[in-house]
């Protein structure tokens, strides 16, 4: 069995490799070569933590395993990231444990890769302004991945705590892009692409704010009760997702479904667009929305890639198990 510690991940996994792994697994899911198992996610009643498991199997790539972890809101005061996770990979032929992999950075990279995949396949080609809602730890990864997909000329951002927007400003500066802090209405009016990466239980972005032609990636809703955008916005948009079952159950679509504003059949797997079985964006004035719920297969894909690289470079720790 191999162990790839968290401290070694940054030197092994690039944003490009994460993008390729996630795009590939979305395509495999849509072609039914890969599938996710039901998600377990619970409030454990201790330390304010949400903890759970995401797992699945990719018959094509033979990635089998699970990610165990969750969200500990008090970790920042301890010098730790709030999201903590570990990926366990198993040999699909024998069931033996193949590897244990640090999952914190991988989670950030695969989440950012998912929104970037949606931008590649759904945003207008002439998109120039990137709007960011939320300025938490994940927001930097989101911005870094997004700017690889379009020739953005400016980044604008909003956060409930404006003082935290320095994180977005510094990231934009490092990317050679101007940054401006704006109110939500201005963000929705000016942005061609909006990435929402907030942990919220009430809609932040209202439907009437969003202008035609916008692409929105909702990346923060992954639990029952969470919500980033008004349900009516999903009724205006063409809705895409990583996995329909999760979108309906724990994703942004849960609220629009509950209000009978859209049906399950209205939601399209992003993998169908990647595979050429759905046109994706069909009009310049079309609003497209990607409901990124975060599937276990994303974690398995990036973790499997990391293990292969770690073994190849001789940095994987091999132990008898």
FENDASUL-V852813 format. One line per field, one symbol per residue. ss: DSSP state (A for helix, B for strand, O for the rest). phi: phi as a letter, one per 30 degrees, with the letter a starting at -180 (. if undefined). psi: psi as a letter, one per 20 degrees, with the letter a starting at -180 (. if undefined). A space follows every 50 residues. Layout:
BEGIN
ss: ???
phi: ???
psi: ???
END
This chain:
BEGIN
ss: OBBBOAAAAOOOOOAAAAAAAAAAAAAAAAOOOBBBOOOBBBBOOOOOOB BBBBBBBBOOOOBBBBBBBBBOOOAAAAOOOOBBBBBBBBOOOOOOBBBB BBOAAAAAAAAAAAAAAAAAAAOOOOOOBBBBBOOOAAAAAAAAAAOOOO OOOBBBBBOOOAAAAAAAAAAAAAOOOBBBBOOAAAAAAAOOBBBBOOOO BBBBBOAAAOOOOOBBBBOOOOOOOOBBBOAAAAAAOBBBBOOAAAAAAO OOAAAAAAOOOOOAAAOBBAAAAAOOOOOOOOOOOOOBBBBOOOOAAAAA AAAAAAAAAAAAAOOOBBOOO
phi: .cbbdedcdedcccdddddddddddddddddidbbcdedcbbddibhidc babbblbcdddidblaccllbcdddddcicdddbabcccbdddbiddcab becddddddddddddddddecbdddcebcccccjbdedddddddddddcb ddcabbbbbecedddedddddddddibdbbdbddddeddcddbcccbbcb cbeccdedddcejdcbcccccbbejdacbdedddddcccbadbdededdb cddeddddchdbceddccdddddedicbdidcbdcddcbccddicedddd dddddddedddddicddcbdb
psi: qqpoqhiighigprhghgggggghhgghghjkiqqqrqqpoqoikpjkqp qapprapohgikopbqppabpnhjhhijjqqhppqpppqqphhiiqphqp ppjghhggghghhghhghggihqqhjphppppopkaghhghgghhgiihr mqiqpqqqqhnhhiihghggggghikqqqpprrgggghhhphpppomqnq jqpgpqgihpqqiqppoojiojqphqphqphhhhhhrppqrgpgghghgi ahihhhghjkhrrhiippphhhggijiqicpiqhjppqponnioqhhggh ghggggggghghikipppqp.
END
